[in-house]
Amino acid sequence: MKKIFTALVITLIAISFTTLNAQNQAFKKGNLNLSLGYGIIPTFINEGGNVNMPPISARLGYAVTNNFNLAGYVGYSATTSKPEIISDGILSETRNDLVILGLRGEFHTNRDEKFDFYGGFMFGYNIPMVEETSSNDGSKIIRNPDEPFKYPEAENNFIYSGFVGASYFFKPKMAAYAEVGYGISLVNLGLTFKL
């Protein structure tokens, strides 16, 4: 993971230095931008549960320079695990509502007025809200902390992640974007608006 992270840092720095003199830029210093996203691949897809609320996200950014955008980020998703029997013989399912708050640094290539390729990093805060319920009657299950359980006690924690993406401006102040990276979803599609 550290090798991938380091390679991503070097690539993004190289991109930002090679495009400092780009003209006709999609993002310009001083601009505000709002992005709304829909997650295609939920973060918890490997658990094979049901998606109660698809991953959604919003970010509000400020172009500090023509090639660097600083943005606040919020994301939300809700999933429920498949019913399973734990060691105590109770058939249960676990609902995970996840909120991520973060600050993103985005390096933009700004090739022209239509296309923008970007990548960067997010420092965030995970807020998981996990609740186990009986599959039979829906009642909440409270376990003894010493009992072995598949899901450890949910705790808020800090995260850092990387991402890469591309935007296409089909109108002067509106773009469609696609992004890959760890966050509320592994793959996001959405719209960006210049404010």
Backbone as JSON Lines, residues from 0, in Angstrom:
{"i":0,"aa":"M","n":[0.82,-1.19,0.0],"ca":[0.0,0.0,0.0],"c":[0.87,1.26,0.0]}
{"i":1,"aa":"K","n":[1.96,1.23,0.77],"ca":[2.84,2.4,0.83],"c":[3.5,2.66,-0.52]}
{"i":2,"aa":"K","n":[3.85,1.58,-1.26],"ca":[4.47,1.75,-2.58],"c":[3.5,2.4,-3.55]}
{"i":3,"aa":"I","n":[2.23,1.97,-3.52],"ca":[1.22,2.54,-4.4],"c":[1.0,4.01,-4.05]}
{"i":4,"aa":"F","n":[0.92,4.3,-2.75],"ca":[0.72,5.67,-2.28],"c":[1.88,6.56,-2.73]}
{"i":5,"aa":"T","n":[3.11,6.09,-2.58],"ca":[4.3,6.85,-2.97],"c":[4.31,7.09,-4.47]}
{"i":6,"aa":"A","n":[3.99,6.06,-5.26],"ca":[3.95,6.21,-6.71],"c":[2.89,7.22,-7.14]}
{"i":7,"aa":"L","n":[1.76,7.2,-6.46],"ca":[0.69,8.15,-6.77],"c":[1.12,9.58,-6.46]}
{"i":8,"aa":"V","n":[1.81,9.77,-5.35],"ca":[2.31,11.1,-4.98],"c":[3.26,11.63,-6.04]}
{"i":9,"aa":"I","n":[4.21,10.81,-6.45],"ca":[5.21,11.22,-7.45],"c":[4.52,11.56,-8.77]}
{"i":10,"aa":"T","n":[3.57,10.73,-9.19],"ca":[2.85,10.97,-10.44],"c":[2.08,12.28,-10.4]}
{"i":11,"aa":"L","n":[1.38,12.53,-9.3],"ca":[0.59,13.75,-9.19],"c":[1.47,15.0,-9.16]}
{"i":12,"aa":"I","n":[2.59,14.93,-8.49],"ca":[3.51,16.07,-8.46],"c":[4.06,16.34,-9.85]}
{"i":13,"aa":"A","n":[4.41,15.27,-10.57],"ca":[4.92,15.43,-11.93],"c":[3.87,16.05,-12.84]}
{"i":14,"aa":"I","n":[2.63,15.58,-12.72],"ca":[1.54,16.14,-13.54],"c":[1.35,17.61,-13.24]}
{"i":15,"aa":"S","n":[1.36,17.97,-11.95],"ca":[1.11,19.37,-11.6],"c":[2.22,20.27,-12.11]}
{"i":16,"aa":"F","n":[3.49,19.82,-12.11],"ca":[4.58,20.66,-12.59],"c":[4.58,20.77,-14.12]}
{"i":17,"aa":"T","n":[4.15,19.72,-14.82],"ca":[4.17,19.78,-16.28],"c":[3.02,20.6,-16.85]}
{"i":18,"aa":"T","n":[2.04,20.92,-16.03],"ca":[0.88,21.64,-16.54],"c":[0.7,23.03,-15.94]}
{"i":19,"aa":"L","n":[1.71,23.53,-15.29],"ca":[1.57,24.84,-14.65],"c":[1.29,25.95,-15.65]}
{"i":20,"aa":"N","n":[1.73,25.79,-16.89],"ca":[1.53,26.83,-17.88],"c":[0.37,26.55,-18.82]}
{"i":21,"aa":"A","n":[-0.5,25.61,-18.46],"ca":[-1.64,25.28,-19.32],"c":[-2.54,26.5,-19.49]}
{"i":22,"aa":"Q","n":[-3.1,26.64,-20.7],"ca":[-3.97,27.76,-20.97],"c":[-5.39,27.26,-21.21]}
{"i":23,"aa":"N","n":[-6.35,28.18,-21.26],"ca":[-7.77,27.82,-21.45],"c":[-8.19,26.78,-20.42]}
{"i":24,"aa":"Q","n":[-7.96,27.02,-19.19],"ca":[-8.14,26.01,-18.16],"c":[-9.58,25.87,-17.69]}
{"i":25,"aa":"A","n":[-9.92,24.61,-17.37],"ca":[-11.25,24.32,-16.84],"c":[-11.4,24.88,-15.43]}
{"i":26,"aa":"F","n":[-10.33,24.81,-14.63],"ca":[-10.34,25.38,-13.29],"c":[-9.38,26.55,-13.26]}
{"i":27,"aa":"K","n":[-9.82,27.66,-12.68],"ca":[-8.97,28.84,-12.59],"c":[-8.9,29.3,-11.15]}
{"i":28,"aa":"K","n":[-7.79,29.86,-10.79],"ca":[-7.56,30.36,-9.44],"c":[-8.72,31.25,-8.99]}
{"i":29,"aa":"G","n":[-9.22,30.98,-7.76],"ca":[-10.29,31.77,-7.19],"c":[-11.69,31.22,-7.43]}
{"i":30,"aa":"N","n":[-11.84,30.24,-8.32],"ca":[-13.16,29.67,-8.61],"c":[-13.64,28.77,-7.47]}
{"i":31,"aa":"L","n":[-14.94,28.79,-7.23],"ca":[-15.59,27.83,-6.34],"c":[-16.23,26.76,-7.22]}
{"i":32,"aa":"N","n":[-16.23,25.51,-6.74],"ca":[-16.85,24.43,-7.49],"c":[-17.55,23.48,-6.54]}
{"i":33,"aa":"L","n":[-18.67,22.94,-7.0],"ca":[-19.47,21.99,-6.23],"c":[-19.59,20.72,-7.03]}
{"i":34,"aa":"S","n":[-19.31,19.58,-6.4],"ca":[-19.44,18.28,-7.06],"c":[-20.38,17.4,-6.26]}
{"i":35,"aa":"L","n":[-21.28,16.72,-6.97],"ca":[-22.21,15.77,-6.38],"c":[-21.96,14.42,-7.02]}
{"i":36,"aa":"G","n":[-21.75,13.38,-6.18],"ca":[-21.37,12.08,-6.72],"c":[-22.27,10.94,-6.29]}
{"i":37,"aa":"Y","n":[-22.27,9.91,-7.11],"ca":[-23.02,8.68,-6.87],"c":[-22.03,7.53,-6.96]}
{"i":38,"aa":"G","n":[-21.96,6.72,-5.92],"ca":[-21.0,5.62,-5.89],"c":[-21.5,4.39,-6.62]}
{"i":39,"aa":"I","n":[-20.69,3.9,-7.55],"ca":[-21.03,2.71,-8.32],"c":[-20.64,1.45,-7.57]}
{"i":40,"aa":"I","n":[-19.51,1.47,-6.89],"ca":[-19.03,0.31,-6.14],"c":[-18.93,0.69,-4.66]}
{"i":41,"aa":"P","n":[-19.88,0.2,-3.82],"ca":[-19.83,0.52,-2.39],"c":[-18.55,-0.01,-1.74]}
{"i":42,"aa":"T","n":[-18.08,0.7,-0.74],"ca":[-16.86,0.31,-0.03],"c":[-17.0,-1.08,0.58]}
{"i":43,"aa":"F","n":[-18.2,-1.46,1.01],"ca":[-18.39,-2.73,1.7],"c":[-18.91,-3.83,0.78]}
{"i":44,"aa":"I","n":[-18.64,-3.73,-0.52],"ca":[-19.18,-4.71,-1.47],"c":[-18.64,-6.12,-1.2]}
{"i":45,"aa":"N","n":[-17.44,-6.23,-0.65],"ca":[-16.85,-7.55,-0.39],"c":[-17.62,-8.33,0.66]}
{"i":46,"aa":"E","n":[-18.48,-7.67,1.44],"ca":[-19.26,-8.38,2.45],"c":[-20.54,-8.98,1.87]}
{"i":47,"aa":"G","n":[-20.85,-8.68,0.61],"ca":[-21.96,-9.31,-0.08],"c":[-23.34,-9.02,0.48]}
{"i":48,"aa":"G","n":[-23.52,-7.91,1.15],"ca":[-24.82,-7.59,1.73],"c":[-25.68,-6.79,0.79]}
{"i":49,"aa":"N","n":[-26.72,-6.21,1.35],"ca":[-27.64,-5.37,0.59],"c":[-27.28,-3.9,0.76]}
{"i":50,"aa":"V","n":[-27.42,-3.15,-0.31],"ca":[-27.18,-1.71,-0.25],"c":[-28.51,-1.03,0.08]}
{"i":51,"aa":"N","n":[-28.63,-0.45,1.26],"ca":[-29.83,0.27,1.67],"c":[-29.88,1.67,1.08]}
{"i":52,"aa":"M","n":[-28.73,2.32,1.08],"ca":[-28.6,3.67,0.5],"c":[-27.31,3.67,-0.3]}
{"i":53,"aa":"P","n":[-27.4,3.83,-1.62],"ca":[-26.17,3.86,-2.42],"c":[-25.24,4.96,-1.93]}
{"i":54,"aa":"P","n":[-23.94,4.78,-2.1],"ca":[-23.0,5.81,-1.67],"c":[-23.23,7.11,-2.42]}
{"i":55,"aa":"I","n":[-23.39,8.19,-1.68],"ca":[-23.53,9.52,-2.27],"c":[-22.49,10.43,-1.62]}
{"i":56,"aa":"S","n":[-22.07,11.43,-2.36],"ca":[-21.06,12.34,-1.81],"c":[-21.25,13.74,-2.38]}
{"i":57,"aa":"A","n":[-20.7,14.69,-1.67],"ca":[-20.69,16.09,-2.12],"c":[-19.37,16.71,-1.68]}
{"i":58,"aa":"R","n":[-18.87,17.59,-2.5],"ca":[-17.66,18.32,-2.12],"c":[-17.75,19.74,-2.65]}
{"i":59,"aa":"L","n":[-17.25,20.64,-1.85],"ca":[-17.21,22.05,-2.2],"c":[-15.75,22.46,-2.21]}
{"i":60,"aa":"G","n":[-15.29,22.95,-3.37],"ca":[-13.87,23.24,-3.52],"c":[-13.59,24.69,-3.85]}
{"i":61,"aa":"Y","n":[-12.35,25.08,-3.59],"ca":[-11.85,26.4,-3.91],"c":[-10.52,26.23,-4.65]}
{"i":62,"aa":"A","n":[-10.41,26.83,-5.83],"ca":[-9.19,26.74,-6.62],"c":[-8.14,27.69,-6.03]}
{"i":63,"aa":"V","n":[-7.23,27.14,-5.27],"ca":[-6.17,27.93,-4.64],"c":[-5.23,28.47,-5.71]}
{"i":64,"aa":"T","n":[-4.92,27.63,-6.72],"ca":[-4.16,28.04,-7.91],"c":[-4.88,27.46,-9.12]}
{"i":65,"aa":"N","n":[-4.35,27.68,-10.32],"ca":[-4.96,27.11,-11.52],"c":[-4.87,25.59,-11.54]}
{"i":66,"aa":"N","n":[-3.97,25.03,-10.74],"ca":[-3.77,23.58,-10.77],"c":[-4.02,22.89,-9.44]}
{"i":67,"aa":"F","n":[-4.41,23.64,-8.41],"ca":[-4.63,23.01,-7.1],"c":[-5.95,23.48,-6.51]}
{"i":68,"aa":"N","n":[-6.78,22.51,-6.14],"ca":[-8.11,22.77,-5.58],"c":[-8.15,22.17,-4.18]}
{"i":69,"aa":"L","n":[-8.66,22.91,-3.22],"ca":[-8.83,22.42,-1.86],"c":[-10.33,22.3,-1.63]}
{"i":70,"aa":"A","n":[-10.79,21.11,-1.18],"ca":[-12.23,20.87,-1.1],"c":[-12.62,20.18,0.2]}
{"i":71,"aa":"G","n":[-13.76,20.58,0.75],"ca":[-14.38,19.87,1.85],"c":[-15.23,18.75,1.27]}
{"i":72,"aa":"Y","n":[-15.31,17.62,1.96],"ca":[-15.98,16.42,1.42],"c":[-16.9,15.82,2.47]}
{"i":73,"aa":"V","n":[-18.07,15.34,2.04],"ca":[-18.95,14.57,2.91],"c":[-19.53,13.43,2.07]}
{"i":74,"aa":"G","n":[-19.56,12.23,2.64],"ca":[-20.12,11.08,1.95],"c":[-20.96,10.25,2.91]}
{"i":75,"aa":"Y","n":[-21.95,9.53,2.35],"ca":[-22.83,8.7,3.17],"c":[-23.23,7.45,2.4]}
{"i":76,"aa":"S","n":[-23.27,6.32,3.1],"ca":[-23.8,5.09,2.53],"c":[-24.36,4.23,3.66]}
{"i":77,"aa":"A","n":[-25.23,3.28,3.29],"ca":[-25.8,2.36,4.27],"c":[-25.92,0.98,3.64]}
{"i":78,"aa":"T","n":[-25.39,-0.02,4.33],"ca":[-25.45,-1.41,3.85],"c":[-25.88,-2.31,5.0]}
{"i":79,"aa":"T","n":[-26.46,-3.46,4.63],"ca":[-26.83,-4.48,5.6],"c":[-26.22,-5.8,5.17]}
{"i":80,"aa":"S","n":[-25.56,-6.47,6.1],"ca":[-24.92,-7.74,5.79],"c":[-25.95,-8.82,5.52]}
{"i":81,"aa":"K","n":[-25.5,-9.91,4.91],"ca":[-26.38,-11.07,4.73],"c":[-26.66,-11.67,6.1]}
{"i":82,"aa":"P","n":[-27.86,-12.23,6.32],"ca":[-28.12,-12.9,7.6],"c":[-27.14,-14.06,7.78]}
{"i":83,"aa":"E","n":[-26.62,-14.17,8.99],"ca":[-25.7,-15.27,9.29],"c":[-25.81,-15.68,10.75]}
{"i":84,"aa":"I","n":[-25.44,-16.91,10.99],"ca":[-25.48,-17.43,12.35],"c":[-24.09,-17.26,12.95]}
{"i":85,"aa":"I","n":[-24.04,-16.52,14.06],"ca":[-22.79,-16.3,14.77],"c":[-22.62,-17.46,15.75]}
{"i":86,"aa":"S","n":[-21.49,-17.54,16.42],"ca":[-21.17,-18.67,17.31],"c":[-22.22,-18.93,18.39]}
{"i":87,"aa":"D","n":[-23.03,-17.92,18.74],"ca":[-24.04,-18.14,19.79],"c":[-25.34,-18.72,19.24]}
{"i":88,"aa":"G","n":[-25.41,-18.98,17.92],"ca":[-26.59,-19.6,17.32],"c":[-27.69,-18.64,16.93]}
{"i":89,"aa":"I","n":[-27.47,-17.32,17.1],"ca":[-28.49,-16.33,16.74],"c":[-28.3,-15.93,15.27]}
{"i":90,"aa":"L","n":[-29.38,-16.01,14.49],"ca":[-29.35,-15.54,13.11],"c":[-29.48,-14.02,13.14]}
{"i":91,"aa":"S","n":[-28.44,-13.34,12.68],"ca":[-28.45,-11.88,12.78],"c":[-27.92,-11.24,11.5]}
{"i":92,"aa":"E","n":[-28.2,-9.96,11.38],"ca":[-27.65,-9.17,10.28],"c":[-27.15,-7.86,10.86]}
{"i":93,"aa":"T","n":[-26.18,-7.27,10.19],"ca":[-25.56,-6.06,10.7],"c":[-25.74,-4.93,9.7]}
{"i":94,"aa":"R","n":[-26.28,-3.8,10.18],"ca":[-26.46,-2.61,9.33],"c":[-25.3,-1.66,9.63]}
{"i":95,"aa":"N","n":[-24.7,-1.15,8.57],"ca":[-23.59,-0.21,8.71],"c":[-23.94,1.08,7.96]}
{"i":96,"aa":"D","n":[-24.22,2.13,8.71],"ca":[-24.38,3.47,8.13],"c":[-23.05,4.16,8.29]}
{"i":97,"aa":"L","n":[-22.49,4.63,7.2],"ca":[-21.16,5.21,7.24],"c":[-21.2,6.65,6.73]}
{"i":98,"aa":"V","n":[-20.61,7.55,7.51],"ca":[-20.42,8.95,7.11],"c":[-18.93,9.2,7.06]}
{"i":99,"aa":"I","n":[-18.48,9.83,5.99],"ca":[-17.08,10.24,5.89],"c":[-17.04,11.75,5.7]}
{"i":100,"aa":"L","n":[-16.27,12.43,6.53],"ca":[-16.01,13.86,6.39],"c":[-14.54,14.01,6.05]}
{"i":101,"aa":"G","n":[-14.2,14.9,5.15],"ca":[-12.8,15.0,4.79],"c":[-12.41,16.32,4.17]}
{"i":102,"aa":"L","n":[-11.11,16.48,4.01],"ca":[-10.51,17.61,3.33],"c":[-9.65,17.03,2.21]}
{"i":103,"aa":"R","n":[-9.92,17.47,0.97],"ca":[-9.22,16.94,-0.2],"c":[-8.29,17.98,-0.8]}
{"i":104,"aa":"G","n":[-7.13,17.51,-1.22],"ca":[-6.22,18.31,-2.03],"c":[-6.21,17.7,-3.42]}
{"i":105,"aa":"E","n":[-6.58,18.49,-4.44],"ca":[-6.72,17.98,-5.8],"c":[-5.77,18.71,-6.74]}
{"i":106,"aa":"F","n":[-4.96,17.94,-7.46],"ca":[-4.07,18.5,-8.48],"c":[-4.74,18.32,-9.84]}
{"i":107,"aa":"H","n":[-4.95,19.41,-10.58],"ca":[-5.65,19.38,-11.86],"c":[-4.69,19.66,-13.01]}
{"i":108,"aa":"T","n":[-4.88,18.91,-14.12],"ca":[-4.03,19.13,-15.29],"c":[-4.56,20.22,-16.19]}
{"i":109,"aa":"N","n":[-5.89,20.41,-16.22],"ca":[-6.5,21.49,-17.01],"c":[-5.97,21.56,-18.44]}
{"i":110,"aa":"R","n":[-6.12,20.49,-19.18],"ca":[-5.61,20.45,-20.55],"c":[-6.3,21.47,-21.47]}
{"i":111,"aa":"D","n":[-7.61,21.63,-21.33],"ca":[-8.33,22.61,-22.13],"c":[-9.65,22.94,-21.45]}
{"i":112,"aa":"E","n":[-10.52,23.65,-22.14],"ca":[-11.8,24.06,-21.55],"c":[-12.75,22.89,-21.33]}
{"i":113,"aa":"K","n":[-12.57,21.78,-22.05],"ca":[-13.5,20.65,-21.97],"c":[-13.05,19.56,-21.0]}
{"i":114,"aa":"F","n":[-11.77,19.21,-21.04],"ca":[-11.28,18.07,-20.25],"c":[-10.41,18.52,-19.09]}
{"i":115,"aa":"D","n":[-10.57,17.83,-17.99],"ca":[-9.74,18.07,-16.81],"c":[-9.42,16.72,-16.18]}
{"i":116,"aa":"F","n":[-8.15,16.4,-16.06],"ca":[-7.71,15.19,-15.37],"c":[-7.14,15.61,-14.03]}
{"i":117,"aa":"Y","n":[-7.45,14.85,-13.0],"ca":[-7.01,15.26,-11.67],"c":[-6.7,14.04,-10.8]}
{"i":118,"aa":"G","n":[-6.04,14.31,-9.73],"ca":[-5.75,13.3,-8.72],"c":[-5.38,14.01,-7.44]}
{"i":119,"aa":"G","n":[-5.34,13.26,-6.36],"ca":[-4.98,13.9,-5.11],"c":[-5.18,13.0,-3.92]}
{"i":120,"aa":"F","n":[-5.33,13.63,-2.76],"ca":[-5.39,12.91,-1.5],"c":[-6.48,13.5,-0.62]}
{"i":121,"aa":"M","n":[-7.0,12.65,0.23],"ca":[-7.99,13.12,1.19],"c":[-7.57,12.69,2.58]}
{"i":122,"aa":"F","n":[-7.67,13.61,3.5],"ca":[-7.52,13.3,4.92],"c":[-8.93,13.39,5.48]}
{"i":123,"aa":"G","n":[-9.42,12.28,6.04],"ca":[-10.82,12.25,6.44],"c":[-11.06,11.64,7.8]}
{"i":124,"aa":"Y","n":[-12.32,11.6,8.16],"ca":[-12.76,11.06,9.43],"c":[-13.96,10.15,9.17]}
{"i":125,"aa":"N","n":[-13.82,8.87,9.48],"ca":[-14.89,7.88,9.33],"c":[-15.8,7.9,10.55]}
{"i":126,"aa":"I","n":[-17.09,7.9,10.31],"ca":[-18.06,7.81,11.4],"c":[-18.99,6.64,11.09]}
{"i":127,"aa":"P","n":[-18.63,5.41,11.53],"ca":[-19.5,4.26,11.29],"c":[-20.56,4.15,12.38]}
{"i":128,"aa":"M","n":[-21.75,3.8,11.97],"ca":[-22.84,3.56,12.91],"c":[-23.32,2.14,12.65]}
{"i":129,"aa":"V","n":[-22.86,1.19,13.46],"ca":[-23.12,-0.23,13.22],"c":[-24.1,-0.75,14.25]}
{"i":130,"aa":"E","n":[-25.11,-1.49,13.75],"ca":[-26.12,-2.05,14.63],"c":[-26.44,-3.48,14.19]}
{"i":131,"aa":"E","n":[-26.36,-4.41,15.12],"ca":[-26.69,-5.8,14.84],"c":[-28.13,-6.07,15.3]}
{"i":132,"aa":"T","n":[-28.91,-6.71,14.43],"ca":[-30.3,-7.03,14.77],"c":[-30.58,-8.5,14.48]}
{"i":133,"aa":"S","n":[-31.57,-9.03,15.16],"ca":[-32.01,-10.4,14.93],"c":[-32.74,-10.46,13.6]}
{"i":134,"aa":"S","n":[-32.4,-11.45,12.78],"ca":[-33.08,-11.62,11.5],"c":[-34.5,-12.13,11.69]}
{"i":135,"aa":"N","n":[-34.77,-12.72,12.84],"ca":[-36.1,-13.28,13.09],"c":[-37.13,-12.21,13.45]}
{"i":136,"aa":"D","n":[-36.8,-11.33,14.4],"ca":[-37.8,-10.36,14.85],"c":[-37.35,-8.9,14.74]}
{"i":137,"aa":"G","n":[-36.15,-8.65,14.26],"ca":[-35.67,-7.28,14.08],"c":[-35.2,-6.59,15.33]}
{"i":138,"aa":"S","n":[-35.18,-7.31,16.45],"ca":[-34.75,-6.68,17.71],"c":[-33.23,-6.46,17.7]}
{"i":139,"aa":"K","n":[-32.81,-5.41,18.4],"ca":[-31.39,-5.08,18.48],"c":[-30.68,-6.11,19.36]}
{"i":140,"aa":"I","n":[-29.49,-6.53,18.92],"ca":[-28.68,-7.48,19.69],"c":[-27.52,-6.71,20.31]}
{"i":141,"aa":"I","n":[-27.39,-6.86,21.61],"ca":[-26.26,-6.25,22.32],"c":[-25.38,-7.37,22.82]}
{"i":142,"aa":"R","n":[-24.14,-7.38,22.39],"ca":[-23.22,-8.47,22.74],"c":[-22.3,-8.07,23.88]}
{"i":143,"aa":"N","n":[-21.87,-9.07,24.59],"ca":[-20.85,-8.9,25.61],"c":[-19.55,-8.53,24.9]}
{"i":144,"aa":"P","n":[-18.84,-7.5,25.33],"ca":[-17.61,-7.08,24.66],"c":[-16.54,-8.17,24.61]}
{"i":145,"aa":"D","n":[-16.61,-9.16,25.52],"ca":[-15.62,-10.24,25.54],"c":[-15.95,-11.35,24.55]}
{"i":146,"aa":"E","n":[-17.19,-11.36,24.01],"ca":[-17.59,-12.39,23.05],"c":[-16.89,-12.17,21.72]}
{"i":147,"aa":"P","n":[-16.44,-13.26,21.09],"ca":[-15.88,-13.11,19.74],"c":[-17.03,-12.78,18.77]}
{"i":148,"aa":"F","n":[-16.8,-11.8,17.9],"ca":[-17.82,-11.39,16.95],"c":[-17.14,-10.97,15.66]}
{"i":149,"aa":"K","n":[-17.8,-11.23,14.54],"ca":[-17.22,-10.93,13.24],"c":[-16.89,-9.45,13.08]}
{"i":150,"aa":"Y","n":[-17.77,-8.57,13.57],"ca":[-17.57,-7.14,13.42],"c":[-17.13,-6.55,14.76]}
{"i":151,"aa":"P","n":[-15.93,-5.99,14.82],"ca":[-15.51,-5.37,16.08],"c":[-16.34,-4.12,16.36]}
{"i":152,"aa":"E","n":[-16.26,-3.65,17.58],"ca":[-16.98,-2.44,17.97],"c":[-16.63,-1.31,17.0]}
{"i":153,"aa":"A","n":[-17.65,-0.69,16.44],"ca":[-17.42,0.4,15.47],"c":[-16.84,1.6,16.19]}
{"i":154,"aa":"E","n":[-15.77,2.12,15.64],"ca":[-15.12,3.29,16.22],"c":[-14.87,4.33,15.15]}
{"i":155,"aa":"N","n":[-15.06,5.58,15.49],"ca":[-14.68,6.66,14.6],"c":[-13.17,6.64,14.46]}
{"i":156,"aa":"N","n":[-12.67,6.93,13.25],"ca":[-11.22,6.96,13.07],"c":[-10.84,7.86,11.9]}
{"i":157,"aa":"F","n":[-9.58,8.27,11.91],"ca":[-9.04,9.08,10.82],"c":[-8.61,8.17,9.68]}
{"i":158,"aa":"I","n":[-8.77,8.66,8.45],"ca":[-8.32,7.91,7.28],"c":[-7.57,8.85,6.35]}
{"i":159,"aa":"Y","n":[-6.77,8.28,5.49],"ca":[-6.21,9.03,4.38],"c":[-6.36,8.16,3.15]}
{"i":160,"aa":"S","n":[-6.56,8.81,2.02],"ca":[-6.77,8.05,0.79],"c":[-6.29,8.84,-0.41]}
{"i":161,"aa":"G","n":[-6.18,8.16,-1.52],"ca":[-5.81,8.78,-2.78],"c":[-6.9,8.53,-3.81]}
{"i":162,"aa":"F","n":[-6.92,9.35,-4.85],"ca":[-7.93,9.21,-5.89],"c":[-7.4,9.8,-7.19]}
{"i":163,"aa":"V","n":[-7.96,9.35,-8.3],"ca":[-7.7,9.93,-9.62],"c":[-9.04,10.02,-10.34]}
{"i":164,"aa":"G","n":[-9.16,11.01,-11.22],"ca":[-10.42,11.17,-11.93],"c":[-10.27,12.04,-13.16]}
{"i":165,"aa":"A","n":[-11.38,12.16,-13.88],"ca":[-11.42,12.99,-15.08],"c":[-12.8,13.65,-15.16]}
{"i":166,"aa":"S","n":[-12.82,14.88,-15.65],"ca":[-14.06,15.63,-15.85],"c":[-14.17,16.04,-17.31]}
{"i":167,"aa":"Y","n":[-15.39,16.06,-17.8],"ca":[-15.67,16.57,-19.15],"c":[-16.7,17.68,-19.03]}
{"i":168,"aa":"F","n":[-16.32,18.9,-19.42],"ca":[-17.21,20.05,-19.34],"c":[-18.07,20.11,-20.6]}
{"i":169,"aa":"F","n":[-19.31,19.64,-20.49],"ca":[-20.22,19.68,-21.63],"c":[-20.94,21.02,-21.72]}
{"i":170,"aa":"K","n":[-20.85,21.83,-20.68],"ca":[-21.3,23.23,-20.68],"c":[-20.19,24.01,-19.99]}
{"i":171,"aa":"P","n":[-20.1,25.31,-20.22],"ca":[-18.99,26.07,-19.62],"c":[-18.89,25.95,-18.1]}
{"i":172,"aa":"K","n":[-20.03,25.77,-17.41],"ca":[-19.98,25.7,-15.95],"c":[-20.49,24.37,-15.4]}
{"i":173,"aa":"M","n":[-20.57,23.33,-16.25],"ca":[-21.07,22.04,-15.78],"c":[-20.28,20.9,-16.43]}
{"i":174,"aa":"A","n":[-19.85,19.95,-15.59],"ca":[-19.07,18.83,-16.09],"c":[-19.58,17.52,-15.5]}
{"i":175,"aa":"A","n":[-19.37,16.45,-16.24],"ca":[-19.58,15.1,-15.73],"c":[-18.21,14.58,-15.32]}
{"i":176,"aa":"Y","n":[-18.15,13.83,-14.22],"ca":[-16.85,13.3,-13.81],"c":[-16.95,11.82,-13.44]}
{"i":177,"aa":"A","n":[-15.81,11.16,-13.52],"ca":[-15.64,9.78,-13.06],"c":[-14.38,9.76,-12.21]}
{"i":178,"aa":"E","n":[-14.44,9.03,-11.1],"ca":[-13.32,9.03,-10.16],"c":[-13.14,7.64,-9.53]}
{"i":179,"aa":"V","n":[-11.9,7.26,-9.35],"ca":[-11.56,6.0,-8.7],"c":[-10.7,6.31,-7.48]}
{"i":180,"aa":"G","n":[-11.01,5.68,-6.34],"ca":[-10.21,5.88,-5.14],"c":[-11.0,5.49,-3.91]}
{"i":181,"aa":"Y","n":[-10.32,5.36,-2.79],"ca":[-10.99,4.97,-1.57],"c":[-11.74,6.16,-0.98]}
{"i":182,"aa":"G","n":[-12.98,5.92,-0.61],"ca":[-13.83,6.95,-0.01],"c":[-15.15,6.3,0.34]}
{"i":183,"aa":"I","n":[-16.24,7.0,0.13],"ca":[-17.55,6.42,0.41],"c":[-17.86,5.34,-0.62]}
{"i":184,"aa":"S","n":[-17.19,5.38,-1.78],"ca":[-17.31,4.36,-2.81],"c":[-15.95,4.22,-3.49]}
{"i":185,"aa":"L","n":[-15.71,3.08,-4.11],"ca":[-14.45,2.87,-4.8],"c":[-14.46,3.51,-6.19]}
{"i":186,"aa":"V","n":[-15.65,3.63,-6.8],"ca":[-15.82,4.3,-8.1],"c":[-17.0,5.25,-7.99]}
{"i":187,"aa":"N","n":[-16.79,6.51,-8.36],"ca":[-17.84,7.53,-8.3],"c":[-18.07,8.16,-9.65]}
{"i":188,"aa":"L","n":[-19.33,8.44,-9.95],"ca":[-19.72,9.22,-11.11],"c":[-20.51,10.41,-10.6]}
{"i":189,"aa":"G","n":[-20.42,11.54,-11.29],"ca":[-21.2,12.68,-10.79],"c":[-21.1,13.89,-11.68]}
{"i":190,"aa":"L","n":[-21.56,15.0,-11.12],"ca":[-21.55,16.29,-11.81],"c":[-20.77,17.3,-11.0]}
{"i":191,"aa":"T","n":[-20.05,18.17,-11.71],"ca":[-19.33,19.28,-11.1],"c":[-19.88,20.58,-11.67]}
{"i":192,"aa":"F","n":[-20.09,21.54,-10.78],"ca":[-20.61,22.84,-11.18],"c":[-19.62,23.93,-10.77]}
{"i":193,"aa":"K","n":[-19.28,24.8,-11.7],"ca":[-18.49,25.98,-11.34],"c":[-19.46,27.01,-10.78]}
{"i":194,"aa":"L","n":[-19.16,27.55,-9.61],"ca":[-20.05,28.52,-8.98],"c":[-19.57,29.94,-9.23]}
